[in-house]
Amino acid sequence: MSISVGGIDLAGSIVDAQYRIAVLEKIVEHLINRVAPGALTPADIKRYQDEALADLQKKYPGAGIKRT
């Protein structure tokens, strides 16, 4: 039996999110292997991480989401 909060199946949502992340990771790895060296820099990755964190903090302002 899965836990539901506000009509959201938490277990199903977690599995779905993990699946989607795994697919995206594979796509990104595939693309990185086919672009010119330096096309994606560590600074780019840091910027995307910061943007994603800010998006989550905006979406869930009361959750206290922080980078660990």
Backbone as CSV, one residue per row, in Angstrom:
resi,resn,N_x,N_y,N_z,CA_x,CA_y,CA_z,C_x,C_y,C_z
1,MET,0.849,-1.175,0.000,0.000,0.000,0.000,0.893,1.237,0.000
2,SER,0.624,2.145,-0.882,1.464,3.331,-0.951,0.849,4.491,-0.173
3,ILE,1.685,5.423,0.156,1.261,6.595,0.912,0.779,7.646,-0.071
4,SER,-0.365,8.242,0.257,-0.924,9.283,-0.579,-1.081,10.549,0.257
5,VAL,-0.636,11.663,-0.288,-0.772,12.947,0.389,-1.461,13.903,-0.572
6,GLY,-2.592,14.411,-0.163,-3.323,15.338,-1.023,-3.686,14.730,-2.362
7,GLY,-3.932,13.437,-2.382,-4.285,12.753,-3.616,-3.089,12.391,-4.488
8,ILE,-1.879,12.630,-3.977,-0.664,12.312,-4.736,-0.078,11.012,-4.199
9,ASP,0.102,10.039,-5.074,0.722,8.761,-4.715,2.231,8.985,-4.616
10,LEU,2.738,9.078,-3.396,4.149,9.410,-3.199,5.091,8.354,-3.758
11,ALA,4.822,7.091,-3.499,5.704,6.025,-3.991,5.733,6.020,-5.519
12,GLY,4.576,6.111,-6.127,4.506,6.133,-7.587,5.209,7.348,-8.162
13,SER,5.056,8.479,-7.496,5.706,9.706,-7.956,7.219,9.596,-7.870
14,ILE,7.722,8.973,-6.809,9.170,8.810,-6.648,9.729,7.900,-7.737
15,VAL,9.054,6.789,-7.981,9.516,5.870,-9.027,9.479,6.560,-10.388
16,ASP,8.407,7.302,-10.661,8.307,8.022,-11.926,9.432,9.045,-12.062
17,ALA,9.712,9.793,-10.990,10.785,10.796,-11.029,12.140,10.129,-11.256
18,GLN,12.395,9.007,-10.583,13.669,8.310,-10.767,13.811,7.799,-12.194
19,TYR,12.734,7.311,-12.766,12.758,6.837,-14.146,13.087,7.994,-15.095
20,ARG,12.393,9.096,-14.916,12.606,10.253,-15.784,14.037,10.774,-15.666
21,ILE,14.561,10.829,-14.449,15.937,11.289,-14.235,16.916,10.339,-14.920
22,ALA,16.687,9.042,-14.793,17.579,8.060,-15.418,17.587,8.223,-16.932
23,VAL,16.418,8.444,-17.529,16.335,8.649,-18.975,17.096,9.915,-19.364
24,LEU,16.875,10.998,-18.629,17.567,12.251,-18.936,19.074,12.124,-18.777
25,GLU,19.530,11.394,-17.759,20.971,11.183,-17.579,21.565,10.468,-18.784
26,LYS,20.867,9.469,-19.274,21.363,8.727,-20.427,21.403,9.608,-21.681
27,ILE,20.389,10.436,-21.845,20.353,11.348,-22.989,21.498,12.349,-22.894
28,VAL,21.711,12.920,-21.704,22.792,13.895,-21.527,24.145,13.246,-21.787
29,GLU,24.376,12.045,-21.259,25.637,11.347,-21.509,25.839,11.127,-23.011
30,HIS,24.789,10.726,-23.690,24.856,10.499,-25.134,25.232,11.791,-25.854
31,LEU,24.584,12.893,-25.489,24.863,14.175,-26.139,26.266,14.680,-25.828
32,ILE,26.689,14.537,-24.581,28.027,15.000,-24.195,29.102,14.266,-24.988
33,ASN,28.885,12.988,-25.240,29.865,12.205,-25.994,29.921,12.598,-27.464
34,ARG,28.975,13.421,-27.912,28.919,13.756,-29.325,29.126,15.239,-29.624
35,VAL,29.366,16.036,-28.617,29.606,17.461,-28.846,31.100,17.758,-28.766
36,ALA,31.461,18.914,-29.238,32.867,19.322,-29.213,33.346,19.462,-27.770
37,PRO,34.602,19.104,-27.517,35.151,19.284,-26.169,35.008,20.736,-25.718
38,GLY,34.621,20.914,-24.490,34.453,22.253,-23.938,33.090,22.863,-24.194
39,ALA,32.220,22.145,-24.916,30.891,22.685,-25.202,30.061,22.806,-23.925
40,LEU,30.339,21.945,-22.974,29.671,21.994,-21.675,30.760,22.072,-20.614
41,THR,30.862,23.224,-19.992,31.935,23.454,-19.024,31.447,23.210,-17.599
42,PRO,32.369,23.044,-16.658,31.960,22.942,-15.252,31.142,24.160,-14.801
43,ALA,31.459,25.339,-15.343,30.686,26.537,-15.001,29.248,26.420,-15.498
44,ASP,29.057,25.819,-16.676,27.706,25.594,-17.197,26.926,24.672,-16.259
45,ILE,27.562,23.583,-15.861,26.904,22.616,-14.981,26.525,23.279,-13.663
46,LYS,27.432,24.064,-13.090,27.156,24.775,-11.834,25.971,25.718,-12.011
47,ARG,25.932,26.436,-13.137,24.821,27.354,-13.405,23.497,26.595,-13.478
48,TYR,23.484,25.455,-14.164,22.254,24.658,-14.271,21.831,24.133,-12.904
49,GLN,22.789,23.721,-12.095,22.470,23.263,-10.742,21.858,24.387,-9.921
50,ASP,22.454,25.570,-10.004,21.938,26.727,-9.264,20.534,27.097,-9.725
51,GLU,20.312,27.065,-11.039,18.987,27.381,-11.578,17.945,26.354,-11.134
52,ALA,18.320,25.070,-11.161,17.392,24.022,-10.744,17.046,24.159,-9.266
53,LEU,18.053,24.463,-8.448,17.815,24.659,-7.014,16.886,25.847,-6.788
54,ALA,17.136,26.945,-7.471,16.285,28.131,-7.332,14.849,27.835,-7.767
55,ASP,14.689,27.051,-8.837,13.347,26.678,-9.300,12.613,25.870,-8.234
56,LEU,13.313,24.903,-7.618,12.684,24.097,-6.562,12.347,24.937,-5.338
57,GLN,13.240,25.849,-4.972,12.988,26.717,-3.824,11.783,27.615,-4.083
58,LYS,11.624,28.059,-5.312,10.471,28.893,-5.666,9.182,28.068,-5.674
59,LYS,9.277,26.829,-6.177,8.102,25.964,-6.257,7.644,25.511,-4.878
60,TYR,8.610,25.271,-3.969,8.303,24.791,-2.624,8.933,25.724,-1.584
61,PRO,8.428,26.955,-1.481,9.080,27.945,-0.612,9.123,27.574,0.868
62,GLY,8.181,26.793,1.327,8.145,26.428,2.749,8.929,25.182,3.081
63,ALA,9.592,24.574,2.104,10.269,23.305,2.336,11.701,23.461,2.863
64,GLY,12.250,24.652,2.809,13.613,24.865,3.283,14.642,24.098,2.475
65,ILE,14.438,24.019,1.171,15.350,23.256,0.314,16.680,23.986,0.205
66,LYS,17.764,23.255,0.486,19.117,23.790,0.399,20.036,22.748,-0.196
67,ARG,21.136,23.191,-0.737,22.139,22.268,-1.269,22.930,21.695,-0.102
68,THR,23.195,20.403,-0.148,23.983,19.770,0.920,25.301,19.289,0.370
